[in-house]
């Protein structure tokens, strides 16, 4: 497969992913007003997290398409878009965990917030590729470390309490977040040596689609939502 064909295949895949993601977000927005207040608070954080993810991927897709068409050389701005989005994504997912289990942030959770702030500060460094395409390998790995801390830490608390409180939804969320990170690590470490390793982004994309689908089905469109709607119609 030629490089040009590969780029357009990536764009087509990303476009399909974004269409599904935005449709699911629209469905969430339509249903959130009918959820119980406590469920709605959790659902709102989850929806915002997916909006951030979609905005970041939309920015990346737009810059990638312009670069493939030869009208815009700075793919790095698309990378910045998605990397900023995923940083905030984990911050908001942590907030969803806090609301779901009535938790307060302690030292560990504040460490995850500090990691997010540190990563945002690192985006200012001149070795970032915002007006190019690829970062120096060492800097790319270094810039990914706070995100890995964020991702693993957030996934851990979500999965831990999902298991502890027998919360099937958050147990699945924690498992899928860990899977997405497991697919992300080899891309960061090997993408400059093995171009084909980017194929793992397909699996990561499928994981995110599965994640947003599970959240939609088990929270926004769950039986509890239908029961509450019935109660409102009865004037209870």
Backbone as CSV, one residue per row, in Angstrom:
resi,resn,N_x,N_y,N_z,CA_x,CA_y,CA_z,C_x,C_y,C_z
1,UNK,0.856,-1.204,0.000,0.000,0.000,0.000,0.881,1.240,0.000
2,UNK,0.617,2.173,-0.947,1.427,3.375,-1.022,1.140,4.267,0.177
3,UNK,2.087,5.210,0.400,1.926,6.120,1.528,0.662,6.957,1.377
4,UNK,0.374,7.422,0.133,-0.805,8.259,-0.097,-2.091,7.487,0.176
5,UNK,-2.135,6.245,-0.317,-3.325,5.418,-0.094,-3.512,5.159,1.395
6,UNK,-2.393,4.898,2.082,-2.458,4.665,3.520,-3.002,5.864,4.262
7,UNK,-2.571,7.061,3.855,-3.045,8.277,4.517,-4.545,8.467,4.319
8,UNK,-5.020,8.245,3.069,-6.442,8.423,2.807,-7.271,7.331,3.472
9,UNK,-6.715,6.123,3.612,-7.417,5.054,4.331,-7.578,5.433,5.805
10,UNK,-6.518,6.017,6.372,-6.585,6.479,7.760,-7.645,7.559,7.917
11,UNK,-7.699,8.483,6.956,-8.685,9.560,7.006,-10.101,9.004,6.907
12,UNK,-10.305,8.016,6.022,-11.631,7.412,5.867,-12.062,6.712,7.151
13,UNK,-11.123,5.983,7.769,-11.429,5.302,9.025,-11.769,6.318,10.108
14,UNK,-10.971,7.370,10.205,-11.195,8.390,11.221,-12.535,9.098,11.013
15,UNK,-12.896,9.321,9.752,-14.169,9.973,9.444,-15.344,9.108,9.883
16,UNK,-15.266,7.800,9.582,-16.327,6.891,10.018,-16.449,6.845,11.527
17,UNK,-15.299,6.817,12.188,-15.266,6.816,13.653,-15.915,8.064,14.215
18,UNK,-15.605,9.217,13.626,-16.155,10.477,14.111,-17.659,10.570,13.877
19,UNK,-18.126,10.052,12.750,-19.568,10.061,12.485,-20.304,9.276,13.559
20,UNK,-19.797,8.079,13.867,-20.417,7.251,14.907,-20.350,7.961,16.257
21,UNK,-19.187,8.529,16.571,-18.993,9.181,17.863,-19.939,10.367,18.040
22,UNK,-20.045,11.220,17.022,-20.916,12.392,17.138,-22.393,11.992,17.184
23,UNK,-22.768,10.924,16.475,-24.153,10.439,16.540,-24.478,9.965,17.955
24,UNK,-23.544,9.232,18.567,-23.758,8.753,19.932,-23.846,9.922,20.916
25,UNK,-23.005,10.929,20.720,-23.034,12.111,21.590,-24.368,12.842,21.452
26,UNK,-24.859,12.952,20.224,-26.163,13.584,20.002,-27.260,12.820,20.734
27,UNK,-27.192,11.490,20.689,-28.164,10.674,21.408,-28.072,10.880,22.908
28,UNK,-26.859,11.008,23.423,-26.669,11.273,24.848,-27.285,12.617,25.234
29,UNK,-27.033,13.624,24.428,-27.553,14.954,24.710,-29.081,14.949,24.723
30,UNK,-29.669,14.176,23.827,-31.129,14.109,23.732,-31.743,13.424,24.944
31,UNK,-31.043,12.457,25.534,-31.607,11.659,26.615,-31.235,12.137,28.024
32,UNK,-30.218,12.948,28.144,-29.690,13.238,29.475,-30.702,13.939,30.379
33,UNK,-31.602,14.722,29.808,-32.572,15.442,30.605,-33.593,14.551,31.286
34,UNK,-33.673,13.287,30.903,-34.649,12.370,31.473,-34.054,11.443,32.530
35,UNK,-32.785,11.640,32.852,-32.152,10.784,33.851,-32.378,11.317,35.259
36,UNK,-32.300,10.438,36.239,-32.346,10.868,37.637,-31.191,11.851,37.897
37,UNK,-31.362,12.796,38.820,-30.333,13.830,39.043,-28.937,13.266,39.279
38,UNK,-28.799,12.249,40.123,-27.472,11.688,40.397,-26.893,11.038,39.142
39,UNK,-27.727,10.282,38.421,-27.272,9.649,37.184,-26.935,10.708,36.138
40,UNK,-27.739,11.788,36.111,-27.509,12.843,35.129,-26.169,13.529,35.364
41,UNK,-25.767,13.702,36.628,-24.480,14.331,36.934,-23.330,13.486,36.400
42,UNK,-23.416,12.178,36.611,-22.388,11.259,36.094,-22.415,11.255,34.567
43,UNK,-23.627,11.167,34.030,-23.781,11.116,32.574,-23.240,12.383,31.918
44,UNK,-23.433,13.529,32.562,-22.946,14.793,32.009,-21.425,14.795,31.892
45,UNK,-20.747,14.302,32.936,-19.286,14.229,32.879,-18.825,13.279,31.776
46,UNK,-19.479,12.136,31.659,-19.107,11.178,30.618,-19.350,11.768,29.229
47,UNK,-20.462,12.469,29.067,-20.759,13.071,27.770,-19.722,14.138,27.419
48,UNK,-19.348,14.962,28.390,-18.322,15.984,28.146,-17.001,15.334,27.758
49,UNK,-16.658,14.225,28.419,-15.421,13.515,28.088,-15.432,13.068,26.632
50,UNK,-16.572,12.551,26.172,-16.660,12.098,24.781,-16.681,13.267,23.804
51,UNK,-17.270,14.387,24.205,-17.235,15.581,23.356,-15.794,16.048,23.170
52,UNK,-15.017,16.073,24.258,-13.606,16.449,24.166,-12.851,15.517,23.223
53,UNK,-13.101,14.216,23.375,-12.448,13.229,22.517,-12.815,13.480,21.052
54,UNK,-14.099,13.728,20.802,-14.559,13.957,19.432,-13.979,15.239,18.844
55,UNK,-13.909,16.300,19.645,-13.347,17.558,19.159,-11.875,17.388,18.791
56,UNK,-11.128,16.689,19.654,-9.716,16.468,19.370,-9.505,15.661,18.105
57,UNK,-10.282,14.592,17.951,-10.143,13.744,16.760,-10.634,14.459,15.502
58,UNK,-11.629,15.326,15.659,-12.103,16.106,14.513,-11.023,17.061,14.036
59,UNK,-10.348,17.704,14.995,-9.244,18.586,14.628,-8.136,17.845,13.926
60,UNK,-7.771,16.677,14.464,-6.718,15.882,13.833,-7.138,15.455,12.432
61,UNK,-8.382,14.990,12.295,-8.855,14.536,10.991,-8.851,15.645,9.956
62,UNK,-9.235,16.846,10.372,-9.269,17.975,9.440,-7.867,18.329,8.959
63,UNK,-6.905,18.403,9.892,-5.532,18.733,9.505,-4.900,17.615,8.671
64,UNK,-5.224,16.347,8.999,-4.687,15.223,8.231,-5.208,15.241,6.805
65,UNK,-6.482,15.570,6.639,-7.065,15.626,5.292,-6.435,16.747,4.471
66,UNK,-6.244,17.907,5.101,-5.618,19.022,4.391,-4.173,18.702,4.023
67,UNK,-3.480,17.998,4.907,-2.096,17.630,4.618,-2.038,16.620,3.474
68,UNK,-2.950,15.634,3.489,-2.965,14.633,2.418,-3.294,15.266,1.070
69,UNK,-4.112,16.331,1.097,-4.469,17.032,-0.137,-3.382,18.011,-0.579
70,UNK,-2.369,18.186,0.263,-1.254,19.061,-0.083,-1.510,20.528,0.169
71,UNK,-2.597,20.840,0.872,-2.939,22.249,1.085,-2.517,22.769,2.447
72,UNK,-2.025,21.869,3.305,-1.658,22.295,4.662,-0.616,21.326,5.206
73,UNK,0.636,21.767,5.395,1.706,20.842,5.762,1.818,20.523,7.245
74,UNK,1.104,21.239,8.101,1.373,21.164,9.542,0.444,20.178,10.248
75,UNK,0.698,18.895,10.042,-0.084,17.863,10.716,0.070,17.968,12.234
76,UNK,1.192,18.544,12.678,1.446,18.671,14.101,0.340,19.405,14.845
77,UNK,-0.328,20.348,14.192,-1.429,21.052,14.839,-2.595,20.106,15.100
78,UNK,-2.769,19.134,14.214,-3.783,18.111,14.444,-3.407,17.213,15.607
79,UNK,-2.122,16.906,15.716,-1.638,16.106,16.842,-1.848,16.863,18.147
80,UNK,-1.569,18.160,18.131,-1.797,18.985,19.322,-3.274,18.945,19.723
81,UNK,-4.150,19.028,18.739,-5.586,19.005,18.994,-5.998,17.734,19.733
82,UNK,-5.575,16.592,19.228,-5.999,15.334,19.847,-5.288,15.082,21.178
83,UNK,-4.027,15.533,21.307,-3.305,15.302,22.561,-3.845,16.188,23.692
84,UNK,-4.224,17.396,23.372,-4.856,18.239,24.390,-6.206,17.647,24.801
85,UNK,-6.952,17.180,23.813,-8.280,16.629,24.088,-8.203,15.403,24.993
86,UNK,-7.270,14.501,24.713,-7.200,13.277,25.508,-6.691,13.574,26.925
87,UNK,-5.885,14.621,27.076,-5.448,15.043,28.417,-6.650,15.468,29.259
88,UNK,-7.498,16.317,28.685,-8.708,16.749,29.399,-9.718,15.610,29.535
89,UNK,-9.711,14.690,28.561,-10.609,13.541,28.606,-10.441,12.768,29.908
90,UNK,-9.197,12.505,30.289,-8.956,11.740,31.515,-9.292,12.546,32.768
91,UNK,-9.114,13.866,32.705,-9.508,14.707,33.845,-11.013,14.591,34.080
92,UNK,-11.792,14.639,33.010,-13.244,14.589,33.134,-13.714,13.175,33.492
93,UNK,-13.024,12.144,32.991,-13.364,10.773,33.380,-13.140,10.573,34.879
94,UNK,-12.107,11.207,35.412,-11.865,11.144,36.854,-13.004,11.813,37.614
95,UNK,-13.525,12.899,37.070,-14.659,13.583,37.687,-15.905,12.696,37.659
96,UNK,-16.092,11.948,36.575,-17.226,11.016,36.484,-17.116,9.943,37.568
97,UNK,-15.894,9.445,37.789,-15.661,8.466,38.870,-16.028,9.059,40.220
98,UNK,-15.613,10.312,40.476,-15.890,10.971,41.751,-17.392,11.066,42.003
99,UNK,-18.138,11.446,40.979,-19.582,11.596,41.122,-20.282,10.248,41.272
100,UNK,-19.813,9.255,40.530,-20.469,7.947,40.552,-20.397,7.300,41.931
101,UNK,-19.232,7.439,42.571,-19.018,6.734,43.841,-18.979,7.672,45.053
102,UNK,-19.405,8.934,44.854,-19.422,9.923,45.946,-18.066,10.023,46.646
103,UNK,-17.028,10.174,45.855,-15.671,10.239,46.383,-15.191,11.684,46.473
104,UNK,-14.154,11.881,47.253,-13.438,13.152,47.289,-12.022,12.911,46.785
105,UNK,-11.454,13.914,46.135,-10.078,13.774,45.669,-9.124,13.745,46.851
106,UNK,-8.208,12.800,46.818,-7.145,12.714,47.809,-5.802,12.849,47.101
107,UNK,-4.723,12.526,47.784,-3.387,12.758,47.234,-3.202,12.084,45.869
108,UNK,-3.676,10.848,45.745,-3.489,10.116,44.485,-4.206,10.817,43.333
109,UNK,-5.458,11.213,43.560,-6.231,11.859,42.492,-5.645,13.231,42.141
110,UNK,-5.177,13.956,43.165,-4.551,15.251,42.873,-3.255,15.070,42.078
111,UNK,-2.569,13.959,42.305,-1.372,13.651,41.511,-1.731,13.508,40.035
112,UNK,-2.871,12.896,39.765,-3.321,12.735,38.379,-3.653,14.084,37.749
113,UNK,-4.230,14.993,38.543,-4.521,16.337,38.038,-3.223,17.090,37.751
114,UNK,-2.245,16.959,38.646,-0.936,17.600,38.446,-0.271,17.056,37.183
115,UNK,-0.412,15.752,36.932,0.152,15.155,35.717,-0.466,15.786,34.478
116,UNK,-1.767,16.049,34.514,-2.431,16.696,33.382,-1.891,18.104,33.170
117,UNK,-1.727,18.855,34.263,-1.189,20.214,34.161,0.236,20.189,33.619
118,UNK,1.040,19.237,34.117,2.426,19.113,33.646,2.467,18.827,32.154
119,UNK,1.566,17.984,31.700,1.544,17.650,30.269,1.164,18.864,29.431
120,UNK,0.199,19.640,29.894,-0.190,20.845,29.162,0.973,21.836,29.083
121,UNK,1.740,21.942,30.167,2.913,22.827,30.156,3.956,22.316,29.167
122,UNK,4.101,21.006,29.082,5.083,20.415,28.168,4.762,20.709,26.702
123,UNK,3.500,20.999,26.406,3.119,21.313,25.029,3.789,22.603,24.525
124,UNK,4.285,23.420,25.459,4.920,24.687,25.075,6.353,24.473,24.596
125,UNK,6.961,23.347,24.954,8.373,23.094,24.650,8.639,23.140,23.143
126,UNK,9.777,23.726,22.732,10.065,23.875,21.295,10.289,22.560,20.545
127,UNK,10.541,21.448,21.244,10.714,20.175,20.552,9.394,19.549,20.108
128,UNK,8.283,20.161,20.469,6.997,19.653,19.994,6.864,19.899,18.493
129,UNK,6.151,19.005,17.781,6.121,19.078,16.322,4.924,19.844,15.768
130,UNK,4.453,20.868,16.466,3.186,21.468,16.081,3.217,22.079,14.684
131,UNK,4.414,22.458,14.217,4.518,22.988,12.859,5.335,22.048,11.974
132,UNK,5.226,20.763,12.310,5.884,19.728,11.521,5.009,18.503,11.513
133,UNK,5.627,17.319,11.669,4.845,16.086,11.644,5.233,15.117,12.742
134,UNK,6.542,15.034,13.063,6.999,14.012,13.998,7.916,14.638,15.049
135,UNK,7.688,14.295,16.305,8.559,14.760,17.389,9.843,13.944,17.434
136,UNK,10.919,14.519,18.010,12.070,13.687,18.358,11.609,12.557,19.272
137,UNK,12.164,11.352,19.069,11.676,10.167,19.778,11.684,10.365,21.289
138,UNK,12.816,10.836,21.833,12.927,10.980,23.285,11.862,11.933,23.834
139,UNK,11.632,13.024,23.125,10.650,13.992,23.594,9.228,13.435,23.491
140,UNK,8.964,12.680,22.438,7.651,12.074,22.274,7.326,11.134,23.431
141,UNK,8.325,10.341,23.831,8.136,9.415,24.958,7.954,10.197,26.245
142,UNK,8.797,11.207,26.465,8.724,12.006,27.691,7.370,12.692,27.816
143,UNK,6.882,13.222,26.698,5.594,13.922,26.706,4.428,12.975,26.991
144,UNK,4.623,11.701,26.696,3.565,10.711,26.901,3.502,10.195,28.335
145,UNK,4.582,10.378,29.100,4.610,9.818,30.464,3.506,10.376,31.371
146,UNK,3.269,11.711,31.400,2.167,12.195,32.239,0.814,11.638,31.816
147,UNK,0.619,11.463,30.497,-0.637,10.903,30.019,-0.805,9.457,30.476
148,UNK,0.284,8.701,30.448,0.210,7.315,30.915,-0.121,7.262,32.403
149,UNK,0.481,8.171,33.176,0.160,8.241,34.600,-1.318,8.574,34.793
150,UNK,-1.782,9.573,34.057,-3.194,9.938,34.096,-4.091,8.761,33.740
151,UNK,-3.795,8.149,32.596,-4.649,7.088,32.078,-4.687,5.865,32.969
152,UNK,-3.504,5.411,33.381,-3.444,4.222,34.237,-4.087,4.514,35.592
153,UNK,-3.794,5.680,36.159,-4.348,6.036,37.469,-5.860,6.162,37.428
154,UNK,-6.373,6.840,36.414,-7.821,7.007,36.284,-8.502,5.664,36.033
155,UNK,-7.919,4.860,35.160,-8.484,3.534,34.872,-8.482,2.668,36.122
156,UNK,-7.412,2.791,36.904,-7.300,1.981,38.132,-8.418,2.290,39.119
157,UNK,-8.638,3.588,39.419,-9.658,3.917,40.422,-11.052,3.560,39.918
158,UNK,-11.288,3.735,38.619,-12.581,3.382,38.045,-12.809,1.875,38.132
159,UNK,-11.804,1.103,37.728,-11.931,-0.359,37.750,-11.995,-0.883,39.176
160,UNK,-11.164,-0.322,40.060,-11.151,-0.754,41.468,-12.525,-0.600,42.108
161,UNK,-13.119,0.596,41.951,-14.406,0.823,42.604,-15.555,0.174,41.835
162,UNK,-15.384,-0.012,40.535,-16.384,-0.750,39.783,-16.499,-2.181,40.290
163,UNK,-15.352,-2.787,40.600,-15.336,-4.144,41.152,-15.831,-4.136,42.598
164,UNK,-15.330,-3.177,43.383,-15.666,-3.124,44.811,-17.166,-2.954,45.036
165,UNK,-17.791,-2.072,44.264,-19.210,-1.777,44.456,-20.103,-2.520,43.455
166,UNK,-19.512,-3.455,42.734,-20.242,-4.279,41.767,-21.004,-3.408,40.754
167,UNK,-20.300,-2.412,40.253,-20.845,-1.495,39.259,-20.379,-1.967,37.882
168,UNK,-21.260,-2.661,37.174,-20.875,-3.252,35.900,-20.433,-2.241,34.868
169,UNK,-21.114,-1.083,34.814,-20.768,-0.067,33.827,-19.355,0.442,34.033
170,UNK,-19.028,0.845,35.254,-17.712,1.435,35.491,-16.604,0.381,35.475
171,UNK,-16.949,-0.848,35.761,-15.958,-1.910,35.600,-15.581,-2.048,34.124
172,UNK,-16.573,-1.986,33.242,-16.308,-2.058,31.800,-15.537,-0.833,31.320
173,UNK,-15.897,0.345,31.834,-15.184,1.566,31.449,-13.704,1.443,31.820
174,UNK,-13.424,0.998,33.044,-12.040,0.847,33.482,-11.266,-0.132,32.614
175,UNK,-11.885,-1.262,32.269,-11.219,-2.261,31.442,-10.933,-1.721,30.039
176,UNK,-11.881,-1.002,29.471,-11.692,-0.472,28.111,-10.654,0.643,28.079
177,UNK,-10.616,1.459,29.120,-9.582,2.494,29.179,-8.192,1.876,29.269
178,UNK,-8.060,0.820,30.054,-6.766,0.126,30.148,-6.384,-0.497,28.808
179,UNK,-7.356,-1.054,28.107,-7.077,-1.642,26.795,-6.603,-0.577,25.814
180,UNK,-7.252,0.591,25.821,-6.839,1.660,24.910,-5.411,2.118,25.212
181,UNK,-5.038,2.141,26.485,-3.671,2.511,26.857,-2.673,1.449,26.427
182,UNK,-3.063,0.177,26.555,-2.182,-0.918,26.135,-1.909,-0.844,24.631
183,UNK,-2.863,-0.340,23.869,-2.677,-0.187,22.425,-1.898,1.091,22.094
184,UNK,-1.970,2.067,22.977,-1.299,3.356,22.753,0.209,3.259,22.976
185,UNK,0.635,2.506,23.975,2.051,2.443,24.350,2.948,1.982,23.202
186,UNK,2.640,0.859,22.507,3.522,0.454,21.419,3.591,1.462,20.275
187,UNK,2.501,2.221,20.065,2.515,3.237,19.008,3.549,4.311,19.337
188,UNK,3.543,4.781,20.581,4.494,5.816,21.000,5.931,5.313,20.897
189,UNK,6.172,4.073,21.319,7.528,3.551,21.392,8.088,3.130,20.029
190,UNK,7.223,2.714,19.102,7.718,2.069,17.882,7.339,2.766,16.586
191,UNK,6.503,3.795,16.634,5.984,4.366,15.390,7.086,4.917,14.484
192,UNK,8.189,5.403,15.052,9.251,5.969,14.217,10.137,4.895,13.583
193,UNK,10.026,3.648,14.069,10.804,2.547,13.501,9.947,1.592,12.677
194,UNK,8.711,1.421,13.094,7.809,0.490,12.413,6.542,1.246,12.018
195,UNK,6.473,1.696,10.755,5.346,2.507,10.312,4.027,1.753,10.463
196,UNK,4.069,0.436,10.214,2.843,-0.362,10.245,2.238,-0.468,11.645
197,UNK,3.027,-0.084,12.682,2.491,-0.171,14.049,1.286,0.760,14.217
198,UNK,1.150,1.726,13.297,-0.004,2.624,13.357,-1.316,1.883,13.131
199,UNK,-1.227,0.655,12.615,-2.436,-0.151,12.463,-3.120,-0.405,13.806
200,UNK,-2.330,-0.311,14.881,-2.922,-0.475,16.208,-3.938,0.621,16.519
201,UNK,-3.830,1.750,15.797,-4.816,2.813,16.020,-6.210,2.336,15.626
202,UNK,-6.297,1.373,14.717,-7.605,0.822,14.339,-8.233,0.143,15.551
203,UNK,-7.414,-0.689,16.236,-7.918,-1.372,17.430,-8.278,-0.376,18.515
204,UNK,-7.467,0.676,18.645,-7.751,1.709,19.656,-9.055,2.432,19.314
205,UNK,-9.279,2.694,18.039,-10.510,3.338,17.600,-11.718,2.459,17.898
206,UNK,-11.596,1.158,17.610,-12.686,0.221,17.902,-12.974,0.195,19.400
207,UNK,-11.922,0.272,20.213,-12.094,0.286,21.672,-12.886,1.512,22.117
208,UNK,-12.583,2.683,21.561,-13.316,3.892,21.917,-14.779,3.808,21.472
209,UNK,-15.018,3.226,20.295,-16.393,3.059,19.830,-17.148,2.132,20.779
210,UNK,-16.485,1.046,21.197,-17.110,0.126,22.152,-17.397,0.837,23.468
211,UNK,-16.472,1.698,23.898,-16.635,2.424,25.160,-17.843,3.356,25.111
212,UNK,-17.945,4.169,24.061,-19.053,5.117,23.978,-20.379,4.377,23.807
213,UNK,-20.366,3.234,23.129,-21.583,2.444,22.950,-22.051,1.845,24.274
214,UNK,-21.104,1.313,25.051,-21.443,0.735,26.355,-22.029,1.802,27.277
215,UNK,-21.407,2.982,27.316,-21.908,4.059,28.171,-23.313,4.476,27.735
216,UNK,-23.513,4.581,26.440,-24.836,4.977,25.940,-25.896,3.941,26.322
217,UNK,-25.596,2.671,26.072,-26.590,1.619,26.300,-26.851,1.382,27.784
218,UNK,-25.824,1.449,28.613,-25.968,1.088,30.013,-26.290,2.259,30.935
219,UNK,-26.232,3.475,30.412,-26.565,4.630,31.236,-27.656,5.478,30.591
220,UNK,-27.391,5.992,29.399,-28.332,6.910,28.764,-29.599,6.212,28.266
221,UNK,-29.482,4.972,27.811,-30.639,4.257,27.282,-31.012,3.056,28.142
222,UNK,-30.593,3.063,29.394,-30.845,1.924,30.271,-32.301,1.876,30.717
223,UNK,-32.702,0.735,31.266,-34.078,0.542,31.721,-34.462,1.579,32.773
224,UNK,-33.503,1.973,33.613,-33.785,2.968,34.641,-34.248,4.286,34.016
225,UNK,-33.698,4.626,32.874,-34.125,5.851,32.170,-35.587,5.724,31.748
226,UNK,-35.980,4.582,31.211,-37.352,4.383,30.763,-38.332,4.413,31.931
227,UNK,-37.924,3.848,33.062,-38.788,3.845,34.232,-38.991,5.265,34.743
228,UNK,-37.899,6.051,34.747,-38.003,7.421,35.240,-38.882,8.262,34.322
229,UNK,-38.799,8.001,33.030,-39.637,8.725,32.080,-41.110,8.414,32.328
230,UNK,-41.382,7.144,32.624,-42.756,6.746,32.922,-43.254,7.452,34.170
231,UNK,-42.378,7.553,35.205,-42.751,8.217,36.441,-43.086,9.684,36.198
232,UNK,-42.318,10.343,35.345,-42.563,11.757,35.063,-43.905,11.926,34.360
233,UNK,-44.203,10.999,33.452,-45.461,11.072,32.731,-46.666,10.891,33.655
234,UNK,-46.456,10.157,34.767,-47.522,9.951,35.723,-47.620,11.106,36.732
235,UNK,-46.656,12.026,36.646,-46.659,13.164,37.560,-46.094,12.866,38.913
236,UNK,-45.280,11.789,39.036,-44.675,11.419,40.316,-43.450,12.263,40.548
